[in-house]
């Protein structure tokens, strides 16, 4: 019987909020948000789109498996297990994608909080106090 061997590599992604935001950054964000309060200040990345296609591939693999067993079409079972599901799960691609999505969600949540703090602040000092209160190293980081 043939044996498949994979090297399992799981990437661990995380998002760590910066120690502080400079007054220049604050003023830049504040000006942008005063012009358009609905502006999105979150830096963009394409990981969500890439991972979405991977999740679709996993769903297709599971559907092929179910259909294969239901119709006793063993070629579909083989395709599902050995060409789709087994490599994705055993090489760590799926777990790495889940980790990356969690980090991206934490980053998005941070920037939404940052936007809220900037909009609610009167000036940089007011913002700085609320930022340090929430993200001080003495306090627990909500995004880790």
OpenMM code with the backbone's topology and positions (N, CA, C; nanometers):
from openmm import Vec3, app, unit

residues = "UNK UNK UNK UNK UNK UNK UNK UNK UNK UNK UNK UNK UNK UNK UNK UNK UNK UNK UNK UNK UNK UNK UNK UNK UNK UNK UNK UNK UNK UNK UNK UNK UNK UNK UNK UNK UNK UNK UNK UNK UNK UNK UNK UNK UNK UNK UNK UNK UNK UNK UNK UNK UNK UNK UNK UNK UNK UNK UNK UNK UNK UNK UNK UNK UNK UNK UNK UNK UNK UNK UNK UNK UNK UNK UNK UNK UNK UNK UNK UNK UNK UNK UNK UNK UNK UNK UNK UNK UNK UNK UNK UNK UNK UNK UNK UNK UNK UNK UNK UNK UNK UNK UNK UNK UNK UNK UNK UNK UNK UNK UNK UNK UNK UNK UNK UNK UNK UNK UNK UNK UNK UNK UNK UNK UNK UNK UNK UNK UNK UNK UNK UNK UNK UNK UNK UNK UNK UNK UNK UNK UNK UNK UNK UNK".split()
positions = [
    Vec3(0.0835, -0.1168, 0.0000),
    Vec3(0.0000, 0.0000, 0.0000),
    Vec3(0.0889, 0.1242, 0.0000),
    Vec3(0.0536, 0.2214, -0.0812),
    Vec3(0.1309, 0.3450, -0.0900),
    Vec3(0.1143, 0.4271, 0.0368),
    Vec3(0.2185, 0.4971, 0.0696),
    Vec3(0.2143, 0.5792, 0.1894),
    Vec3(0.2434, 0.7241, 0.1514),
    Vec3(0.1601, 0.8156, 0.1978),
    Vec3(0.1793, 0.9571, 0.1713),
    Vec3(0.2444, 1.0197, 0.2930),
    Vec3(0.3496, 1.0962, 0.2699),
    Vec3(0.4151, 1.1666, 0.3796),
    Vec3(0.4161, 1.3152, 0.3496),
    Vec3(0.3819, 1.3941, 0.4502),
    Vec3(0.3789, 1.5383, 0.4366),
    Vec3(0.4568, 1.5993, 0.5523),
    Vec3(0.5191, 1.7119, 0.5236),
    Vec3(0.5790, 1.7895, 0.6297),
    Vec3(0.4735, 1.8888, 0.6751),
    Vec3(0.4369, 1.8812, 0.8001),
    Vec3(0.3313, 1.9677, 0.8521),
    Vec3(0.3937, 2.0977, 0.9003),
    Vec3(0.3541, 2.2050, 0.8364),
    Vec3(0.4030, 2.3370, 0.8734),
    Vec3(0.2827, 2.4248, 0.9034),
    Vec3(0.2683, 2.4605, 1.0273),
    Vec3(0.1581, 2.5478, 1.0672),
    Vec3(0.2179, 2.6836, 1.1022),
    Vec3(0.1725, 2.7849, 1.0300),
    Vec3(0.2196, 2.9207, 1.0554),
    Vec3(0.1313, 2.9836, 1.1623),
    Vec3(0.1952, 3.0493, 1.2551),
    Vec3(0.1225, 3.1161, 1.3626),
    Vec3(0.1268, 3.2659, 1.3374),
    Vec3(0.0127, 3.3225, 1.3102),
    Vec3(0.0001, 3.4651, 1.2850),
    Vec3(-0.0597, 3.5308, 1.4081),
    Vec3(-0.0170, 3.6518, 1.4334),
    Vec3(-0.0774, 3.7264, 1.5430),
    Vec3(-0.0711, 3.8747, 1.5103),
    Vec3(-0.1519, 3.9502, 1.5776),
    Vec3(-0.1498, 4.0947, 1.5625),
    Vec3(-0.1238, 4.1556, 1.6984),
    Vec3(-0.0259, 4.2423, 1.7048),
    Vec3(0.0094, 4.3108, 1.8287),
    Vec3(-0.0115, 4.4605, 1.8079),
    Vec3(-0.1008, 4.5234, 1.8828),
    Vec3(-0.1210, 4.6679, 1.8671),
    Vec3(0.0077, 4.7438, 1.8968),
    Vec3(0.0319, 4.8542, 1.8281),
    Vec3(0.1521, 4.9329, 1.8564),
    Vec3(0.1475, 4.9929, 1.9963),
    Vec3(0.2648, 5.0213, 2.0510),
    Vec3(0.2734, 5.0826, 2.1843),
    Vec3(0.1928, 5.2115, 2.1896),
    Vec3(0.2063, 5.2915, 2.0843),
    Vec3(0.1299, 5.4163, 2.0776),
    Vec3(0.1210, 5.4612, 1.9327),
    Vec3(0.0372, 5.5581, 1.9114),
    Vec3(0.0206, 5.6206, 1.7808),
    Vec3(0.0784, 5.7608, 1.7925),
    Vec3(0.1624, 5.8006, 1.6975),
    Vec3(0.2240, 5.9334, 1.7052),
    Vec3(0.1206, 6.0429, 1.6818),
    Vec3(0.1560, 6.1617, 1.7224),
    Vec3(0.0652, 6.2745, 1.7043),
    Vec3(0.0442, 6.3027, 1.5554),
    Vec3(0.1453, 6.2816, 1.4762),
    Vec3(0.1335, 6.3002, 1.3317),
    Vec3(0.0343, 6.2007, 1.2706),
    Vec3(0.0447, 6.0742, 1.3118),
    Vec3(-0.0509, 5.9730, 1.2654),
    Vec3(-0.1926, 6.0072, 1.3118),
    Vec3(-0.2025, 6.0456, 1.4379),
    Vec3(-0.3321, 6.0835, 1.4938),
    Vec3(-0.3952, 6.1959, 1.4120),
    Vec3(-0.3177, 6.3009, 1.3862),
    Vec3(-0.3701, 6.4149, 1.3112),
    Vec3(-0.4101, 6.3754, 1.1690),
    Vec3(-0.3332, 6.2873, 1.1105),
    Vec3(-0.3650, 6.2394, 0.9755),
    Vec3(-0.4977, 6.1634, 0.9751),
    Vec3(-0.5114, 6.0709, 1.0686),
    Vec3(-0.6366, 5.9952, 1.0808),
    Vec3(-0.7536, 6.0877, 1.1146),
    Vec3(-0.7308, 6.1791, 1.2078),
    Vec3(-0.8368, 6.2696, 1.2523),
    Vec3(-0.8878, 6.3538, 1.1354),
    Vec3(-0.7943, 6.4064, 1.0558),
    Vec3(-0.8329, 6.4888, 0.9403),
    Vec3(-0.9129, 6.4054, 0.8400),
    Vec3(-0.8668, 6.2846, 0.8124),
    Vec3(-0.9359, 6.1970, 0.7184),
    Vec3(-1.0763, 6.1640, 0.7693),
    Vec3(-1.0889, 6.1376, 0.8981),
    Vec3(-1.2180, 6.1004, 0.9554),
    Vec3(-1.3119, 6.2199, 0.9704),
    Vec3(-1.2574, 6.3395, 0.9853),
    Vec3(-1.3424, 6.4581, 0.9900),
    Vec3(-1.4035, 6.4852, 0.8528),
    Vec3(-1.3254, 6.4590, 0.7471),
    Vec3(-1.3765, 6.4763, 0.6107),
    Vec3(-1.4814, 6.3704, 0.5799),
    Vec3(-1.4509, 6.2455, 0.6164),
    Vec3(-1.5451, 6.1354, 0.5915),
    Vec3(-1.5426, 6.0397, 0.7105),
    Vec3(-1.6369, 6.0516, 0.8031),
    Vec3(-1.6387, 5.9655, 0.9223),
    Vec3(-1.6561, 5.8165, 0.8909),
    Vec3(-1.6993, 5.7840, 0.7706),
    Vec3(-1.7159, 5.6432, 0.7328),
    Vec3(-1.5915, 5.5838, 0.6691),
    Vec3(-1.4826, 5.6600, 0.6638),
    Vec3(-1.3581, 5.6088, 0.6056),
    Vec3(-1.3097, 5.4867, 0.6815),
    Vec3(-1.2501, 5.3960, 0.6072),
    Vec3(-1.1921, 5.2766, 0.6694),
    Vec3(-1.0423, 5.2984, 0.6828),
    Vec3(-0.9910, 5.2940, 0.8041),
    Vec3(-0.8479, 5.3182, 0.8256),
    Vec3(-0.7690, 5.1883, 0.8375),
    Vec3(-0.8358, 5.0759, 0.8254),
    Vec3(-0.7682, 4.9458, 0.8357),
    Vec3(-0.6839, 4.9207, 0.7119),
    Vec3(-0.5540, 4.8898, 0.7292),
    Vec3(-0.4720, 4.8545, 0.6128),
    Vec3(-0.5288, 4.7295, 0.5452),
    Vec3(-0.5249, 4.7271, 0.4144),
    Vec3(-0.5842, 4.6152, 0.3408),
    Vec3(-0.4831, 4.5036, 0.3195),
    Vec3(-0.5339, 4.3837, 0.3143),
    Vec3(-0.4557, 4.2678, 0.2718),
    Vec3(-0.5504, 4.1706, 0.2028),
    Vec3(-0.4951, 4.0796, 0.1264),
    Vec3(-0.5770, 3.9883, 0.0475),
    Vec3(-0.5873, 3.8497, 0.1086),
    Vec3(-0.5509, 3.8345, 0.2337),
    Vec3(-0.5524, 3.7012, 0.2947),
    Vec3(-0.6944, 3.6462, 0.3064),
    Vec3(-0.7913, 3.7321, 0.3327),
    Vec3(-0.9302, 3.6842, 0.3452),
    Vec3(-0.9771, 3.6201, 0.2148),
    Vec3(-0.9459, 3.6843, 0.1029),
    Vec3(-0.9873, 3.6328, -0.0272),
    Vec3(-0.9178, 3.4997, -0.0569),
    Vec3(-0.7882, 3.4923, -0.0292),
    Vec3(-0.7122, 3.3697, -0.0523),
    Vec3(-0.7656, 3.2562, 0.0352),
    Vec3(-0.7896, 3.2852, 0.1611),
    Vec3(-0.8394, 3.1825, 0.2528),
    Vec3(-0.9822, 3.1411, 0.2211),
    Vec3(-1.0617, 3.2324, 0.1695),
    Vec3(-1.1991, 3.1995, 0.1312),
    Vec3(-1.1984, 3.0893, 0.0250),
    Vec3(-1.1104, 3.0998, -0.0728),
    Vec3(-1.1027, 2.9974, -0.1774),
    Vec3(-1.0556, 2.8634, -0.1207),
    Vec3(-0.9687, 2.8667, -0.0219),
    Vec3(-0.9257, 2.7427, 0.0434),
    Vec3(-1.0425, 2.6780, 0.1160),
    Vec3(-1.1231, 2.7580, 0.1871),
    Vec3(-1.2392, 2.7039, 0.2575),
    Vec3(-1.3401, 2.6448, 0.1591),
    Vec3(-1.3554, 2.7094, 0.0448),
    Vec3(-1.4439, 2.6560, -0.0597),
    Vec3(-1.3913, 2.5213, -0.1080),
    Vec3(-1.2606, 2.5106, -0.1255),
    Vec3(-1.2007, 2.3841, -0.1683),
    Vec3(-1.2263, 2.2729, -0.0663),
    Vec3(-1.2179, 2.3056, 0.0614),
    Vec3(-1.2460, 2.2066, 0.1666),
    Vec3(-1.3925, 2.1645, 0.1610),
    Vec3(-1.4831, 2.2599, 0.1422),
    Vec3(-1.6259, 2.2272, 0.1327),
    Vec3(-1.6516, 2.1373, 0.0121),
    Vec3(-1.5883, 2.1681, -0.1012),
    Vec3(-1.6036, 2.0847, -0.2205),
    Vec3(-1.5509, 1.9437, -0.1927),
    Vec3(-1.4377, 1.9350, -0.1230),
    Vec3(-1.3833, 1.8040, -0.0878),
    Vec3(-1.4775, 1.7233, -0.0010),
    Vec3(-1.5383, 1.7877, 0.0961),
    Vec3(-1.6336, 1.7186, 0.1840),
    Vec3(-1.7576, 1.6762, 0.1053),
    Vec3(-1.8060, 1.7645, 0.0177),
    Vec3(-1.9220, 1.7284, -0.0657),
    Vec3(-1.8905, 1.6102, -0.1573),
    Vec3(-1.7723, 1.6102, -0.2181),
    Vec3(-1.7320, 1.4958, -0.3012),
    Vec3(-1.7281, 1.3678, -0.2188),
    Vec3(-1.6795, 1.3783, -0.0968),
    Vec3(-1.6742, 1.2619, -0.0086),
    Vec3(-1.8142, 1.2098, 0.0206),
    Vec3(-1.9048, 1.2977, 0.0552),
    Vec3(-2.0430, 1.2579, 0.0859),
    Vec3(-2.1109, 1.1972, -0.0367),
    Vec3(-2.0966, 1.2647, -0.1503),
    Vec3(-2.1579, 1.2137, -0.2736),
    Vec3(-2.0963, 1.0797, -0.3125),
    Vec3(-1.9659, 1.0693, -0.2971),
    Vec3(-1.8970, 0.9438, -0.3297),
    Vec3(-1.9465, 0.8276, -0.2465),
    Vec3(-1.9618, 0.8492, -0.1166),
    Vec3(-2.0120, 0.7421, -0.0303),
    Vec3(-2.1591, 0.7126, -0.0580),
    Vec3(-2.2377, 0.8173, -0.0825),
    Vec3(-2.3811, 0.7984, -0.1054),
    Vec3(-2.4088, 0.7210, -0.2345),
    Vec3(-2.3289, 0.7486, -0.3365),
    Vec3(-2.3524, 0.6826, -0.4658),
    Vec3(-2.2591, 0.5643, -0.4885),
    Vec3(-2.1754, 0.5379, -0.3892),
    Vec3(-2.0743, 0.4325, -0.3992),
    Vec3(-1.9861, 0.4512, -0.5216),
    Vec3(-1.9548, 0.5767, -0.5502),
    Vec3(-1.8606, 0.6114, -0.6562),
    Vec3(-1.7256, 0.6316, -0.5886),
    Vec3(-1.6471, 0.5259, -0.5867),
    Vec3(-1.5245, 0.5253, -0.5081),
    Vec3(-1.4181, 0.6176, -0.5652),
    Vec3(-1.4268, 0.6515, -0.6920),
    Vec3(-1.3313, 0.7460, -0.7489),
    Vec3(-1.3512, 0.8850, -0.6869),
    Vec3(-1.4767, 0.9203, -0.6577),
    Vec3(-1.5025, 1.0487, -0.5906),
    Vec3(-1.4495, 1.0482, -0.4476),
    Vec3(-1.4647, 0.9363, -0.3800),
    Vec3(-1.4114, 0.9232, -0.2436),
    Vec3(-1.2599, 0.9383, -0.2467),
    Vec3(-1.1962, 0.8688, -0.3422),
    Vec3(-1.0505, 0.8760, -0.3566),
    Vec3(-1.0067, 1.0188, -0.3869),
    Vec3(-1.0707, 1.0838, -0.4833),
    Vec3(-1.0363, 1.2221, -0.5181),
    Vec3(-1.0517, 1.3143, -0.3977),
    Vec3(-1.1613, 1.2959, -0.3263),
    Vec3(-1.1880, 1.3805, -0.2114),
    Vec3(-1.0830, 1.3655, -0.1026),
    Vec3(-1.0568, 1.2418, -0.0651),
    Vec3(-0.9655, 1.2180, 0.0467),
    Vec3(-0.8199, 1.2446, 0.0098),
    Vec3(-0.7723, 1.1833, -0.0960),
    Vec3(-0.6291, 1.1853, -0.1240),
    Vec3(-0.5818, 1.3046, -0.2060),
    Vec3(-0.6696, 1.3670, -0.2817),
    Vec3(-0.6260, 1.4808, -0.3622),
    Vec3(-0.6720, 1.6155, -0.3073),
    Vec3(-0.7714, 1.6161, -0.2178),
    Vec3(-0.8211, 1.7437, -0.1661),
    Vec3(-0.8020, 1.7531, -0.0143),
    Vec3(-0.8714, 1.6705, 0.0610),
    Vec3(-0.8755, 1.6870, 0.2066),
    Vec3(-0.7452, 1.6494, 0.2776),
    Vec3(-0.6894, 1.5354, 0.2443),
    Vec3(-0.5684, 1.4886, 0.3129),
    Vec3(-0.4522, 1.5881, 0.3012),
    Vec3(-0.4173, 1.6371, 0.1814),
    Vec3(-0.3063, 1.7333, 0.1730),
    Vec3(-0.3342, 1.8652, 0.2453),
    Vec3(-0.4568, 1.9152, 0.2371),
    Vec3(-0.4884, 2.0448, 0.3006),
    Vec3(-0.4790, 2.0340, 0.4522),
    Vec3(-0.5330, 1.9274, 0.5081),
    Vec3(-0.5345, 1.9121, 0.6536),
    Vec3(-0.3973, 1.8705, 0.7063),
    Vec3(-0.3339, 1.7744, 0.6421),
    Vec3(-0.2087, 1.7200, 0.6960),
    Vec3(-0.0861, 1.8060, 0.6720),
    Vec3(-0.0888, 1.8992, 0.5771),
    Vec3(0.0269, 1.9867, 0.5597),
    Vec3(0.0168, 2.1127, 0.6438),
    Vec3(-0.0952, 2.1322, 0.7086),
    Vec3(-0.1116, 2.2480, 0.7960),
    Vec3(-0.1655, 2.3705, 0.7262),
    Vec3(-0.2003, 2.3599, 0.5989),
    Vec3(-0.2506, 2.4751, 0.5248),
    Vec3(-0.3801, 2.5269, 0.5864),
    Vec3(-0.4697, 2.4381, 0.6193),
    Vec3(-0.5985, 2.4785, 0.6752),
    Vec3(-0.5807, 2.5476, 0.8105),
    Vec3(-0.5014, 2.4900, 0.8991),
    Vec3(-0.4798, 2.5508, 1.0308),
    Vec3(-0.4082, 2.6852, 1.0185),
    Vec3(-0.3122, 2.6946, 0.9267),
    Vec3(-0.2431, 2.8221, 0.9046),
    Vec3(-0.3406, 2.9287, 0.8565),
    Vec3(-0.4329, 2.8910, 0.7692),
    Vec3(-0.5323, 2.9866, 0.7190),
    Vec3(-0.6250, 3.0330, 0.8302),
    Vec3(-0.6644, 2.9419, 0.9153),
    Vec3(-0.7494, 2.9785, 1.0296),
    Vec3(-0.6747, 3.0751, 1.1215),
    Vec3(-0.5463, 3.0477, 1.1479),
    Vec3(-0.4649, 3.1362, 1.2309),
    Vec3(-0.4518, 3.2745, 1.1669),
    Vec3(-0.4332, 3.2770, 1.0349),
    Vec3(-0.4197, 3.4040, 0.9643),
    Vec3(-0.5499, 3.4835, 0.9703),
    Vec3(-0.6625, 3.4169, 0.9568),
    Vec3(-0.7918, 3.4853, 0.9661),
    Vec3(-0.8139, 3.5439, 1.1051),
    Vec3(-0.7737, 3.4717, 1.2083),
    Vec3(-0.7880, 3.5230, 1.3451),
    Vec3(-0.7041, 3.6498, 1.3639),
    Vec3(-0.5815, 3.6492, 1.3122),
    Vec3(-0.4950, 3.7673, 1.3230),
    Vec3(-0.5515, 3.8845, 1.2442),
    Vec3(-0.6048, 3.8575, 1.1264),
    Vec3(-0.6656, 3.9631, 1.0448),
    Vec3(-0.7884, 4.0210, 1.1138),
    Vec3(-0.8678, 3.9363, 1.1762),
    Vec3(-0.9853, 3.9843, 1.2506),
    Vec3(-0.9439, 4.0712, 1.3692),
    Vec3(-0.8365, 4.0316, 1.4381),
    Vec3(-0.7865, 4.1108, 1.5510),
    Vec3(-0.7375, 4.2469, 1.5029),
    Vec3(-0.6700, 4.2493, 1.3885),
    Vec3(-0.6213, 4.3756, 1.3329),
    Vec3(-0.7383, 4.4660, 1.2943),
    Vec3(-0.8386, 4.4092, 1.2317),
    Vec3(-0.9568, 4.4868, 1.1926),
    Vec3(-1.0272, 4.5429, 1.3158),
    Vec3(-1.0401, 4.4603, 1.4177),
    Vec3(-1.1044, 4.5048, 1.5420),
    Vec3(-1.0246, 4.6179, 1.6068),
    Vec3(-0.8914, 4.6067, 1.6059),
    Vec3(-0.8063, 4.7117, 1.6618),
    Vec3(-0.8282, 4.8431, 1.5875),
    Vec3(-0.8260, 4.8388, 1.4549),
    Vec3(-0.8424, 4.9622, 1.3776),
    Vec3(-0.9829, 5.0206, 1.3915),
    Vec3(-1.0821, 4.9375, 1.4115),
    Vec3(-1.2162, 4.9897, 1.4401),
    Vec3(-1.2191, 5.0608, 1.5748),
    Vec3(-1.1518, 5.0020, 1.6748),
    Vec3(-1.1409, 5.0672, 1.8061),
    Vec3(-1.0617, 5.1976, 1.7955),
    Vec3(-0.9543, 5.1943, 1.7187),
    Vec3(-0.8711, 5.3131, 1.6998),
    Vec3(-0.9529, 5.4251, 1.6364),
    Vec3(-1.0296, 5.3916, 1.5353),
    Vec3(-1.1157, 5.4901, 1.4681),
    Vec3(-1.2139, 5.5502, 1.5677),
    Vec3(-1.2763, 5.4656, 1.6491),
    Vec3(-1.3716, 5.5121, 1.7493),
    Vec3(-1.3033, 5.6058, 1.8497),
    Vec3(-1.1838, 5.5689, 1.8933),
    Vec3(-1.1113, 5.6528, 1.9905),
    Vec3(-1.0744, 5.7881, 1.9301),
    Vec3(-1.0319, 5.7861, 1.8039),
    Vec3(-0.9940, 5.9121, 1.7384),
    Vec3(-1.1153, 6.0015, 1.7217),
    Vec3(-1.2256, 5.9447, 1.6767),
    Vec3(-1.3461, 6.0249, 1.6570),
    Vec3(-1.3997, 6.0815, 1.7884),
    Vec3(-1.3843, 6.0081, 1.8982),
    Vec3(-1.4370, 6.0524, 2.0273),
    Vec3(-1.3423, 6.1440, 2.1046),
    Vec3(-1.2206, 6.1604, 2.0546),
    Vec3(-1.1229, 6.2427, 2.1270),
    Vec3(-1.1293, 6.3886, 2.0815),
    Vec3(-1.0949, 6.4778, 2.1747),
    Vec3(-1.0921, 6.6215, 2.1438),
    Vec3(-0.9583, 6.6616, 2.0832),
    Vec3(-0.8498, 6.5985, 2.1328),
    Vec3(-0.7158, 6.6309, 2.0851),
    Vec3(-0.6253, 6.5086, 2.1072),
    Vec3(-0.4981, 6.5235, 2.0723),
    Vec3(-0.4067, 6.4104, 2.0814),
    Vec3(-0.3892, 6.3648, 2.2261),
    Vec3(-0.3794, 6.4574, 2.3193),
    Vec3(-0.3597, 6.4196, 2.4596),
    Vec3(-0.4781, 6.3387, 2.5125),
    Vec3(-0.5958, 6.3799, 2.4770),
    Vec3(-0.7163, 6.3070, 2.5153),
    Vec3(-0.7126, 6.1650, 2.4565),
    Vec3(-0.6772, 6.1565, 2.3289),
    Vec3(-0.6659, 6.0272, 2.2624),
    Vec3(-0.5583, 5.9405, 2.3286),
    Vec3(-0.4431, 6.0020, 2.3548),
    Vec3(-0.3290, 5.9290, 2.4103),
    Vec3(-0.3638, 5.8651, 2.5446),
    Vec3(-0.4339, 5.9371, 2.6276),
    Vec3(-0.4741, 5.8846, 2.7586),
    Vec3(-0.5658, 5.7631, 2.7413),
    Vec3(-0.6658, 5.7744, 2.6551),
    Vec3(-0.7569, 5.6608, 2.6356),
    Vec3(-0.6861, 5.5435, 2.5677),
    Vec3(-0.5934, 5.5729, 2.4757),
    Vec3(-0.5193, 5.4657, 2.4084),
    Vec3(-0.4319, 5.3904, 2.5086),
    Vec3(-0.3573, 5.4644, 2.5887),
    Vec3(-0.2701, 5.4006, 2.6880),
    Vec3(-0.3507, 5.3226, 2.7916),
    Vec3(-0.4647, 5.3756, 2.8269),
    Vec3(-0.5501, 5.3067, 2.9236),
    Vec3(-0.5929, 5.1701, 2.8703),
    Vec3(-0.6239, 5.1651, 2.7402),
    Vec3(-0.6716, 5.0411, 2.6816),
    Vec3(-0.5578, 4.9469, 2.6428),
    Vec3(-0.4473, 5.0004, 2.5918),
    Vec3(-0.3417, 4.9147, 2.5359),
    Vec3(-0.2107, 4.9202, 2.6130),
    Vec3(-0.2148, 4.9662, 2.7345),
    Vec3(-0.0944, 4.9700, 2.8170),
    Vec3(-0.0423, 4.8291, 2.8406),
    Vec3(0.0904, 4.8109, 2.8453),
    Vec3(0.1446, 4.6772, 2.8733),
    Vec3(0.1028, 4.6245, 3.0096),
    Vec3(0.0594, 4.7128, 3.0993),
    Vec3(0.0147, 4.6671, 3.2300),
    Vec3(-0.1226, 4.6018, 3.2217),
    Vec3(-0.1987, 4.6374, 3.1187),
    Vec3(-0.3305, 4.5801, 3.0989),
    Vec3(-0.3208, 4.4624, 3.0030),
    Vec3(-0.4176, 4.3760, 3.0118),
    Vec3(-0.4216, 4.2593, 2.9228),
    Vec3(-0.4566, 4.3044, 2.7812),
    Vec3(-0.3820, 4.2543, 2.6838),
    Vec3(-0.4062, 4.2865, 2.5431),
    Vec3(-0.5274, 4.2079, 2.4936),
    Vec3(-0.6339, 4.2740, 2.4481),
    Vec3(-0.7526, 4.2010, 2.4026),
    Vec3(-0.7342, 4.1343, 2.2672),
    Vec3(-0.6226, 4.1591, 2.1976),
    Vec3(-0.6041, 4.1069, 2.0626),
    Vec3(-0.4992, 3.9965, 2.0539),
    Vec3(-0.4595, 3.9414, 2.1633),
    Vec3(-0.3593, 3.8338, 2.1556),
    Vec3(-0.4206, 3.6998, 2.1796),
] * unit.nanometer
topology = app.Topology()
chain = topology.addChain("A")
for resn in residues:
    res = topology.addResidue(resn, chain)
    for name in ("N", "CA", "C"):
        topology.addAtom(name, app.Element.getBySymbol(name[0]), res)
